[in-house]
Amino acid sequence: MELIDSHCHLDFPEFTPVDQLWQQCRQQHITNIIIPATEAKHWPRIQTLCKQYKGCYWSAGLHPWWVEHQSYLELQTALEQALEDPHCVAIGECGLDGSKGISDLHTQVLCWQLEQARDRHMPLILHAHKAHQALLPLLKAYQPLTGVVHGFHGSLELAHRYIRLGFLIGIGGGITYPRAQKTRSMVSQLSLDHMVLETDAPSMPLYGHQGKANSPLALADINQCLADIRSESVEDIANITSANSRRLFGLDLCDNRA
């Protein structure tokens, strides 16, 4: 059985030092972790982690929470060099967040990253919170694209709109909450071929762990919860979602190259 965490901020200070945690991940069959960057100034630490821990890869991008003119200039200057790193497998975390406000600069920064992903044939890691109506037309305008909609909590119909635009659906700890009926219903019906697993650690703690820092070790519990909801085996859930992550991020090629 193999588990892949498609979205974990392993570079955040909550995980320092990483050695013991990484050993525990491997013991729980977590073979790979994708570390999405939030802004360019943090890329060197992420690159160091990926060189140190075999199975860790990263995504270079600018998160909508940290969009400003200076961070945009840093992104534009540094991205080409970042994509030469064999451990860099995607562009992002990028997107829109309606709860924080969507300015013209937010849209400009996102569109630049969408253009880069399309032209370089790179998958995207998308942040899409309370912004679907603004985000979906942009994704349609920059086709063809591939990637994952991280931390998805929407309906089955909304999931299919993203899937038609080339995206997989990131499933995380939100499904462990009994009140998340819409999301749990969606994952019970959506084909596993369209899902990847994620923790978003240290954010998005599982039900019963509210207020605590999340961990990539929670991936096994997310996998178990999804298996319970779908009445399928944990092995099938793990292996199919991991194969989806491997295919999306080209991890088999990266393992041979890194």
C-alpha positions in Angstrom: 0.0 0.0 0.0 1.2 3.5 -0.9 0.0 6.9 0.4 1.0 10.2 -1.1 0.3 13.6 0.5 -0.4 15.9 -2.4 -0.4 19.0 -0.2 1.6 19.5 3.0 3.5 22.6 4.1 6.4 20.6 5.5 8.6 23.7 5.4 6.5 25.5 8.1 8.1 25.9 11.6 5.7 23.5 13.2 7.6 20.6 11.6 11.2 21.6 12.7 13.1 19.3 12.9 11.7 17.0 10.2 13.8 13.9 10.7 11.6 11.9 13.1 8.4 13.0 11.4 9.7 11.8 8.0 10.7 8.4 9.5 7.2 8.1 10.9 5.7 8.9 7.5 7.6 6.2 5.8 6.6 3.7 8.5 2.9 4.6 7.7 3.5 4.0 4.0 3.6 7.7 3.1 6.1 7.5 0.2 5.8 11.0 -1.2 4.9 14.5 0.0 4.3 17.5 -2.2 5.3 20.8 -0.5 3.4 23.8 -2.0 5.2 27.1 -1.7 3.4 30.2 -0.6 5.9 32.8 -1.7 9.4 32.9 -3.4 11.3 33.9 -0.3 10.5 30.5 1.2 11.6 28.4 -1.8 15.3 27.9 -0.7 14.2 26.1 2.5 11.7 23.9 0.6 14.4 23.0 -2.0 16.7 22.0 0.9 14.1 19.7 2.4 13.4 18.0 -1.0 17.1 17.4 -1.5 17.4 16.0 2.1 14.4 13.7 2.1 13.9 11.4 -0.8 10.3 11.3 -1.8 9.6 15.0 -1.1 8.8 17.3 -4.1 7.6 20.9 -4.3 5.6 23.4 -6.2 6.8 27.0 -6.9 4.2 29.7 -6.7 2.6 32.6 -4.9 -0.4 32.0 -2.6 -3.2 34.6 -2.8 -2.8 35.5 0.9 0.7 36.8 0.2 0.0 38.7 -3.1 1.6 42.1 -3.2 3.6 44.0 -5.9 7.0 43.0 -4.3 6.1 39.3 -4.0 4.9 39.3 -7.6 8.2 40.7 -8.8 10.0 38.1 -6.8 7.9 35.3 -8.3 8.5 36.5 -11.9 12.2 36.7 -11.3 12.7 33.4 -9.6 10.2 31.0 -11.3 12.3 30.0 -14.3 15.2 29.0 -12.1 12.9 27.2 -9.7 11.5 25.1 -12.5 15.0 23.8 -13.4 15.1 22.0 -10.1 14.2 18.3 -10.7 12.3 18.3 -7.4 9.9 21.1 -8.6 6.9 19.3 -10.1 4.1 22.0 -10.3 3.2 25.7 -10.2 1.4 27.0 -7.1 0.0 27.2 -4.5 -1.9 29.9 -6.4 -5.5 30.9 -6.8 -8.1 33.2 -5.4 -9.7 33.6 -1.9 -13.0 35.4 -1.7 -12.8 35.5 2.1 -9.6 37.7 1.9 -10.8 39.8 -1.0 -10.0 39.6 -4.7 -8.2 42.6 -6.2 -7.1 43.3 -9.7 -3.6 42.4 -8.6 -4.7 39.0 -7.3 -6.3 38.3 -10.7 -3.2 39.5 -12.6 -0.8 37.3 -10.4 -3.0 34.3 -10.9 -3.4 34.7 -14.6 0.4 35.0 -15.0 0.8 31.7 -13.1 -1.9 30.1 -15.2 -0.1 31.2 -18.4 3.2 29.9 -17.1 1.6 26.5 -16.3 0.0 26.2 -19.7 3.0 27.3 -21.7 5.4 25.1 -19.7 3.0 22.1 -19.5 3.2 22.1 -15.7 0.4 21.1 -13.3 -1.1 23.7 -11.0 -1.9 23.5 -7.3 -5.0 25.7 -6.9 -6.3 27.5 -3.9 -10.0 28.1 -4.5 -11.9 29.4 -1.4 -15.2 31.2 -1.8 -14.0 32.2 -5.3 -15.3 29.5 -7.7 -17.4 31.9 -9.9 -14.4 34.2 -10.4 -11.9 31.3 -10.8 -13.6 29.0 -13.2 -13.8 31.5 -16.2 -10.1 32.2 -15.8 -9.2 28.5 -15.9 -11.4 28.1 -19.0 -9.6 31.1 -20.7 -6.1 29.6 -20.2 -6.8 26.0 -21.4 -5.3 23.5 -21.7 -4.4 23.2 -18.0 -3.9 20.3 -15.5 -3.6 20.3 -11.7 -5.4 19.8 -8.5 -8.0 21.9 -6.7 -6.6 21.8 -3.2 -8.9 21.3 -0.1 -12.1 20.9 -2.1 -15.3 21.2 -0.1 -17.9 21.7 -2.9 -20.6 19.7 -4.5 -20.4 16.9 -7.0 -21.5 19.3 -9.8 -18.8 21.8 -8.9 -16.2 19.0 -8.8 -17.1 18.0 -12.3 -16.8 21.5 -13.6 -13.1 21.5 -12.4 -12.6 18.0 -13.8 -13.8 19.1 -17.2 -11.1 21.8 -17.1 -8.4 19.3 -16.5 -8.2 19.2 -12.7 -8.2 16.5 -10.0 -9.9 17.1 -6.7 -7.9 17.3 -3.5 -9.5 15.4 -0.6 -8.4 16.3 2.9 -9.5 16.3 6.6 -12.8 18.1 5.9 -14.4 14.8 5.1 -13.9 13.6 8.7 -16.4 16.2 10.0 -19.9 14.7 10.3 -21.5 18.1 9.5 -19.7 18.2 6.1 -22.6 16.4 4.4 -22.2 18.0 1.0 -18.5 17.1 0.8 -19.0 13.6 2.1 -21.8 13.0 -0.4 -19.5 14.3 -3.2 -16.7 11.9 -2.3 -19.1 9.0 -2.1 -20.1 9.5 -5.7 -17.1 10.9 -7.5 -14.9 8.4 -9.3 -11.6 7.7 -7.5 -9.8 8.4 -10.7 -10.4 12.1 -10.1 -9.2 12.3 -6.5 -5.9 12.8 -4.7 -5.4 12.8 -0.9 -3.9 15.7 1.1 -3.5 16.9 4.6 -2.7 20.6 4.2 -0.7 20.2 7.4 -0.3 22.1 9.7 -3.7 23.5 8.7 -7.0 21.6 8.3 -7.0 19.4 11.4 -9.2 16.4 11.4 -12.5 16.1 13.4 -11.7 15.7 17.1 -8.4 17.6 16.7 -9.7 21.1 16.2 -7.3 23.7 17.5 -4.3 21.5 17.1 -1.6 21.5 14.4 -2.3 19.0 11.7 0.4 16.5 10.5 1.1 14.5 7.4 0.6 11.4 9.6 -3.1 12.2 9.5 -3.1 11.0 5.9 -3.8 7.5 7.0 -6.9 8.6 8.9 -8.2 10.6 5.9 -7.7 7.5 3.7 -9.6 5.4 6.2 -12.4 7.9 6.4 -12.7 7.9 2.6 -12.7 4.1 2.5 -15.5 4.1 5.2 -17.6 6.6 3.3 -17.3 4.7 0.1 -17.4 1.2 1.6 -14.2 0.3 -0.2 -10.8 -1.1 1.0 -8.2 1.2 2.4 -5.6 -0.4 0.1 -7.7 0.4 -3.0 -8.3 4.0 -1.9 -4.6 4.6 -1.1 -3.2 3.0 -4.2 -5.6 4.6 -6.7 -5.3 8.1 -5.3 -1.5 7.7 -5.1 -1.4 6.6 -8.7 -3.3 9.7 -9.6 -0.8 11.9 -7.8 2.1 10.0 -9.4 0.6 10.6 -12.8 -0.3 14.3 -12.3 3.1 15.3 -10.9 5.2 12.9 -13.0 6.7 11.4 -9.8 8.0 8.2 -11.4 10.1 10.2 -13.8 11.2 12.5 -11.0 12.3 9.5 -8.8 14.6 8.4 -11.6 15.9 11.9 -12.2 16.4 13.3 -8.7 
